[in-house]
Amino acid sequence: MEMIEIRRNLATASLLIAAAAAPLLAQDAAPPPGSPAATTTIDGRQLPPPPAPFGGQIEQQAEKSTPWWPPRVVPPEGAPNVLLIITDDAGFGVPSTFGGVIPTETMDQLAAEGLSYTNIHSTALCSPTRAALITGRNHHSVGFGVISERSTGYPGYNSIITEDKATIGRILVENGYNTSWFGKDHNVPAFQASQSGPFDQWPTGLGFEYFYGFVGGDANQWQPNLFRNTTQIYPFDGDPEWNLITGMADDAIDWITDMHQIAPDKPFFVKYAPGATHAPHHPTKEWVDRIAAMNLFDDGYEALRQTIFENQKKLGLVPDDATLTPWPADKLTPWDKLSDDEKKLFIRQVEVFAAYAAYSDHEIGRVIDAIDDLGQLENTLVIYINGDNGTSAEGGPVGTPNEVAWFNGIAEMPIETQMKWYDTWGTEETYNHMSAGWSWAFDTPFDYFKQNANRLGGIRQNMVVSWPKGITDKGGRRDQFMHVIDVVPTILEVAGITPPMQVDGILQHPIEGTSFAYTFDKANADAPTRHRTQYFEMMGQWALYHDGWLLSTKVNRMPWETPGTPNPDPLNNQVLELYDLTTDMNQQKDVAKDHPEKVEELKAIFIEEAKKYQLFPLDASVTSRLAQPRPNITAGRTEFVYTRPMTGLPQGDSPSILNSSYTFTAEIEVPEGGAEGMIVTSGGRFAGYGFYLKDSKPVFTWNMLNLERIQWQGKEALAPGKHVIEFDFKYDGLGAGTMAYGSTSGMGQGGTGTLKLNGTVVDSKEMKHTIPVILQWDEAFDVGSDTLTGVYDADYKPPFKLTARLDKLTIKVDRPQLSEADIKKLEDARQRASD
């Protein structure tokens, strides 16, 4: 009887399984509700959607009950795949698609098959633009008034995307998409980038199921601080030819292919953000040679600007009677005034930059080809945005082999010094940036650069959109005013997805962008823009676009210039300019004096926008913000203890010893035969320090921006056994606290370093200056070995593991405190500067 009952239950189960599976065998029949294959779309107002009520039947016995599976959420029928591409630090005149001389064949092809957009805008800086791009809200609305490394404790500037502003990744994943993010992620707060997390601001915490890329503003493309999800990886170890531009394309192709093989009917969303063309410019030699052979830049940057401008006229991008603003000869030396060495160096700089742009575009093409090979390109919406701001001028007038030097106040490194790196420019030996003369040219037909939110050269980008299934006006052009906040609502409209009202029970702040999906229709090619008003603000420079007018502050500094005393009232203490962009497309004729009432009207609108979108308080400080205190995991701590090796702690979450006195104490045990290796290091080849054993002798090295190494060394090798090695530094300055009074005078001052062995001084010397602002940001704080690049190649090569036993490492930091007399002097100086 027992066997008969088992057989009866098996038969019943088989019938149930067959019944559930039967709809899958019928070609055009939708799976019935409750079956394992059942799907549903959601209205999207609440994410995640509330659980579906059980639709089966439950009795006391399973054989009398009816199973029922909750349906799997899928996007609306026909929702496209989405490939969202954004390049870095590239102005309007960079790609060949929009008149540039750099070959961007992938963008050219997409433009021929889709639409070209000439009037989309950024925020003038990278991570603010990216925050706006992924949320559909203005950058101050989502905490990114500036980059995270310059964040301050105000809602518009704290670099925290709050839970009421869900990203496009989160919205799409809840609506049935596979979501991913490749390349640059500059939207993790600098104080939340460590292994300790929290990870809610990382891509995987913002709705992107898969992340392969680097965290921060830029990265060495040969040896990047690379992550898969939240785990650091080192695919370049042992492969000197490896480059991230190709590495991330390979990984994206793998991910897209895997997702398609696993679930062919499930659409994907990919945010694709290569490091190109942000410094360091790191293309492969093949691409450098290819560009150099074209001799594109031999006539100099003014000639390049004119060539691009004429190309743009031929393409109809600018009116035939348009002219260019004058060359800023007082800031950027005209080409015919340069020395032969300057010309030679500058041409090398720009050829490497151009190779980087062309190389990146080529690798993007490989990703698109892979989508085509899967048969998915027909229904893939490709949005390819050229630049998250204008071309960067952060290399200064003469460029630099080390961008970290610029952030620490060295804006014009001598040509003879730079020529030492001429043959290795763009390789792992440099963290290179080009002369700002080229940057000015690459922003043609506009002027100025990245950071300049008040000039179109800093904020006006271009874009191509391809979607074979949904766009029939192949090769068309669209000139409507747009902003990157318009991308999210466009994707949602095309996919048929409603923006959520609640996510995780939290009411959502409305999306602030305007969909431009209406422009996909050829009938709307010349339709008026639906985005009529847009503010711009970056580090005290601001502008307002409204119905064809642009009110903007007059440029008061170049991006490589840091004001000694920031403007205390950037809202009002500015010269305002007014431009009618309907007749003056590149800001040549200031008509503010002719229309004072329009100036007042637009300023009033700007103030209302500023209140609405969290712009206040406006802050005109620049580099000094890098050194301001933030709520990282080291805040308030003066002592740090480590008892075992540890690597990968980012700069924003590691002990900061800049502008302070400090003591490193290492308790070690040396084995028979001696020892070597890194005790502790922070930074790398382009700025940092290392405390290590070389040939069993203790060494402390300061790498001063790859220009000089200052060392303290023991004279005798350590005998086997236990030792205490100490490096003590007494700082002579007032510290970073002077910045609270608008002064950097307390930063970068000198001091005296002393190396001790078992209590006995073995070396002591003065440093006339110290690094004032930041170490190399894409290198970690490591204990017991050195990841990525080393601070002194002549002494060791990473990983340089410590072969002595580390019993204990203690770091004590004594940060200067301002006296009442110090504060009085600083306040008096600030008052004099503002008078």
URQUI-V819591 format. One record per backbone hydrogen bond with DSSP energy under -0.5 kcal/mol. CO is the residue of the C=O (numbers start at 1). NH is the residue of the N-H. If there is no record, write none. Layout:
BEGIN
co->CO nh->NH
co->CO nh->NH
END
This chain:
BEGIN
co->1 nh->5
co->2 nh->6
co->3 nh->7
co->4 nh->8
co->5 nh->9
co->6 nh->10
co->7 nh->11
co->8 nh->12
co->9 nh->13
co->10 nh->14
co->11 nh->15
co->12 nh->16
co->13 nh->17
co->14 nh->18
co->15 nh->19
co->16 nh->20
co->17 nh->21
co->18 nh->22
co->19 nh->23
co->21 nh->24
co->21 nh->25
co->22 nh->25
co->22 nh->26
co->23 nh->26
co->25 nh->27
co->26 nh->29
co->32 nh->35
co->34 nh->69
co->35 nh->38
co->38 nh->72
co->40 nh->74
co->45 nh->501
co->45 nh->502
co->47 nh->504
co->57 nh->59
co->57 nh->66
co->61 nh->64
co->62 nh->65
co->66 nh->57
co->72 nh->40
co->76 nh->79
co->81 nh->381
co->82 nh->84
co->82 nh->270
co->83 nh->85
co->83 nh->383
co->84 nh->272
co->85 nh->385
co->89 nh->392
co->91 nh->94
co->94 nh->102
co->95 nh->98
co->95 nh->100
co->96 nh->99
co->102 nh->96
co->104 nh->108
co->105 nh->109
co->106 nh->110
co->107 nh->111
co->108 nh->112
co->109 nh->113
co->110 nh->114
co->111 nh->475
co->114 nh->475
co->114 nh->476
co->115 nh->465
co->116 nh->478
co->117 nh->463
co->119 nh->482
co->120 nh->461
co->121 nh->484
co->124 nh->451
co->125 nh->129
co->126 nh->130
co->127 nh->131
co->128 nh->132
co->129 nh->133
co->130 nh->134
co->131 nh->135
co->132 nh->136
co->134 nh->168
co->136 nh->512
co->136 nh->513
co->138 nh->142
co->139 nh->144
co->140 nh->143
co->143 nh->159
co->147 nh->150
co->148 nh->151
co->152 nh->154
co->154 nh->157
co->154 nh->158
co->156 nh->145
co->157 nh->152
co->159 nh->161
co->160 nh->162
co->162 nh->165
co->164 nh->509
co->167 nh->171
co->168 nh->172
co->169 nh->173
co->170 nh->174
co->171 nh->175
co->172 nh->175
co->172 nh->177
co->173 nh->176
co->178 nh->269
co->179 nh->210
co->180 nh->271
co->181 nh->212
co->182 nh->273
co->183 nh->214
co->185 nh->216
co->187 nh->189
co->189 nh->192
co->190 nh->193
co->194 nh->197
co->199 nh->202
co->202 nh->205
co->202 nh->206
co->203 nh->206
co->203 nh->208
co->206 nh->170
co->207 nh->209
co->210 nh->181
co->211 nh->229
co->212 nh->183
co->213 nh->227
co->214 nh->185
co->214 nh->216
co->221 nh->244
co->224 nh->226
co->225 nh->215
co->226 nh->233
co->227 nh->213
co->227 nh->229
co->228 nh->230
co->228 nh->231
co->231 nh->228
co->233 nh->226
co->234 nh->237
co->236 nh->239
co->239 nh->242
co->243 nh->246
co->243 nh->247
co->244 nh->248
co->245 nh->249
co->246 nh->250
co->247 nh->251
co->248 nh->252
co->249 nh->253
co->250 nh->254
co->251 nh->255
co->252 nh->256
co->253 nh->257
co->254 nh->258
co->255 nh->259
co->256 nh->260
co->257 nh->261
co->258 nh->262
co->259 nh->263
co->263 nh->266
co->265 nh->267
co->267 nh->178
co->268 nh->82
co->269 nh->180
co->270 nh->84
co->270 nh->272
co->271 nh->182
co->271 nh->273
co->272 nh->86
co->273 nh->184
co->275 nh->278
co->276 nh->88
co->280 nh->282
co->284 nh->288
co->285 nh->289
co->286 nh->290
co->287 nh->291
co->288 nh->292
co->289 nh->293
co->291 nh->294
co->291 nh->296
co->292 nh->295
co->297 nh->300
co->300 nh->304
co->301 nh->305
co->302 nh->306
co->303 nh->307
co->304 nh->308
co->305 nh->309
co->306 nh->310
co->307 nh->311
co->308 nh->312
co->309 nh->313
co->310 nh->314
co->311 nh->315
co->312 nh->317
co->312 nh->318
co->313 nh->316
co->319 nh->322
co->327 nh->329
co->328 nh->331
co->328 nh->332
co->331 nh->333
co->334 nh->337
co->335 nh->338
co->339 nh->343
co->340 nh->344
co->341 nh->345
co->342 nh->346
co->343 nh->347
co->344 nh->348
co->345 nh->349
co->346 nh->350
co->347 nh->351
co->348 nh->352
co->349 nh->353
co->350 nh->354
co->351 nh->355
co->352 nh->356
co->353 nh->357
co->354 nh->358
co->355 nh->359
co->356 nh->360
co->357 nh->361
co->358 nh->362
co->359 nh->363
co->360 nh->364
co->361 nh->365
co->362 nh->366
co->363 nh->367
co->364 nh->368
co->365 nh->369
co->366 nh->370
co->367 nh->371
co->368 nh->372
co->369 nh->373
co->370 nh->374
co->371 nh->376
co->371 nh->377
co->372 nh->375
co->376 nh->379
co->377 nh->380
co->378 nh->469
co->379 nh->81
co->379 nh->381
co->380 nh->382
co->381 nh->83
co->381 nh->383
co->382 nh->384
co->382 nh->466
co->383 nh->85
co->383 nh->385
co->384 nh->386
co->384 nh->464
co->385 nh->87
co->385 nh->387
co->386 nh->462
co->388 nh->123
co->389 nh->90
co->391 nh->450
co->393 nh->396
co->396 nh->399
co->396 nh->436
co->399 nh->413
co->400 nh->433
co->401 nh->431
co->402 nh->405
co->402 nh->406
co->403 nh->407
co->404 nh->408
co->405 nh->408
co->405 nh->410
co->406 nh->409
co->409 nh->411
co->414 nh->418
co->415 nh->419
co->417 nh->420
co->418 nh->421
co->419 nh->422
co->421 nh->424
co->421 nh->425
co->422 nh->425
co->424 nh->427
co->427 nh->430
co->431 nh->403
co->432 nh->281
co->433 nh->400
co->435 nh->438
co->435 nh->439
co->436 nh->440
co->437 nh->441
co->438 nh->442
co->439 nh->443
co->440 nh->443
co->441 nh->444
co->442 nh->93
co->443 nh->446
co->447 nh->457
co->449 nh->452
co->451 nh->453
co->452 nh->455
co->455 nh->458
co->455 nh->459
co->456 nh->460
co->458 nh->390
co->459 nh->122
co->459 nh->461
co->461 nh->120
co->462 nh->386
co->463 nh->117
co->464 nh->384
co->465 nh->115
co->466 nh->382
co->467 nh->470
co->467 nh->471
co->470 nh->472
co->472 nh->474
co->473 nh->476
co->476 nh->116
co->478 nh->118
co->482 nh->121
co->483 nh->486
co->484 nh->487
co->485 nh->489
co->486 nh->490
co->487 nh->491
co->488 nh->492
co->489 nh->493
co->490 nh->494
co->491 nh->495
co->492 nh->496
co->492 nh->497
co->493 nh->496
co->501 nh->508
co->502 nh->47
co->503 nh->506
co->505 nh->507
co->506 nh->503
co->516 nh->519
co->517 nh->520
co->518 nh->521
co->521 nh->524
co->522 nh->525
co->524 nh->527
co->530 nh->532
co->532 nh->547
co->534 nh->545
co->536 nh->543
co->538 nh->541
co->541 nh->538
co->542 nh->553
co->543 nh->536
co->544 nh->551
co->545 nh->534
co->546 nh->549
co->548 nh->581
co->548 nh->582
co->549 nh->546
co->550 nh->579
co->551 nh->544
co->552 nh->577
co->558 nh->561
co->561 nh->563
co->567 nh->570
co->567 nh->620
co->569 nh->572
co->569 nh->573
co->572 nh->574
co->574 nh->576
co->575 nh->554
co->577 nh->552
co->578 nh->591
co->579 nh->550
co->579 nh->581
co->580 nh->583
co->580 nh->584
co->584 nh->587
co->588 nh->590
co->589 nh->591
co->591 nh->594
co->591 nh->595
co->592 nh->595
co->595 nh->598
co->595 nh->599
co->596 nh->600
co->597 nh->601
co->598 nh->602
co->599 nh->603
co->600 nh->604
co->601 nh->605
co->602 nh->606
co->603 nh->607
co->604 nh->608
co->605 nh->609
co->606 nh->610
co->607 nh->611
co->608 nh->612
co->609 nh->613
co->610 nh->615
co->610 nh->616
co->611 nh->614
co->622 nh->625
co->623 nh->626
co->624 nh->627
co->625 nh->628
co->630 nh->632
co->632 nh->635
co->634 nh->637
co->638 nh->813
co->640 nh->811
co->642 nh->809
co->646 nh->783
co->648 nh->650
co->649 nh->781
co->650 nh->653
co->651 nh->654
co->655 nh->657
co->657 nh->660
co->659 nh->816
co->661 nh->814
co->662 nh->729
co->663 nh->665
co->663 nh->812
co->664 nh->727
co->665 nh->667
co->665 nh->810
co->666 nh->668
co->666 nh->725
co->667 nh->807
co->667 nh->808
co->668 nh->723
co->669 nh->805
co->670 nh->721
co->671 nh->674
co->675 nh->696
co->676 nh->803
co->677 nh->693
co->679 nh->784
co->680 nh->691
co->681 nh->782
co->682 nh->689
co->684 nh->687
co->687 nh->684
co->687 nh->776
co->688 nh->703
co->689 nh->682
co->690 nh->692
co->690 nh->701
co->691 nh->679
co->691 nh->680
co->692 nh->699
co->693 nh->677
co->694 nh->697
co->696 nh->718
co->697 nh->694
co->698 nh->714
co->699 nh->692
co->700 nh->712
co->701 nh->690
co->701 nh->703
co->702 nh->704
co->702 nh->710
co->703 nh->688
co->703 nh->705
co->704 nh->707
co->704 nh->708
co->708 nh->704
co->709 nh->711
co->710 nh->702
co->712 nh->700
co->721 nh->670
co->723 nh->668
co->723 nh->725
co->724 nh->758
co->725 nh->666
co->726 nh->756
co->727 nh->664
co->728 nh->754
co->729 nh->662
co->729 nh->731
co->730 nh->752
co->735 nh->738
co->736 nh->739
co->737 nh->740
co->738 nh->741
co->738 nh->743
co->739 nh->742
co->744 nh->747
co->746 nh->735
co->748 nh->770
co->750 nh->732
co->751 nh->767
co->752 nh->730
co->753 nh->765
co->754 nh->728
co->754 nh->756
co->755 nh->762
co->755 nh->763
co->756 nh->726
co->757 nh->760
co->760 nh->757
co->763 nh->755
co->765 nh->753
co->767 nh->751
co->775 nh->777
co->776 nh->779
co->780 nh->683
co->780 nh->782
co->781 nh->649
co->782 nh->681
co->783 nh->646
co->784 nh->802
co->792 nh->795
co->792 nh->796
co->797 nh->800
co->799 nh->786
co->800 nh->678
co->804 nh->806
co->805 nh->669
co->805 nh->807
co->808 nh->667
co->809 nh->642
co->810 nh->665
co->811 nh->640
co->812 nh->663
co->813 nh->815
co->814 nh->661
co->819 nh->823
co->820 nh->824
co->821 nh->825
co->822 nh->826
co->823 nh->827
co->824 nh->828
co->825 nh->829
co->826 nh->830
co->827 nh->831
co->828 nh->832
co->829 nh->833
co->830 nh->834
co->831 nh->835
END
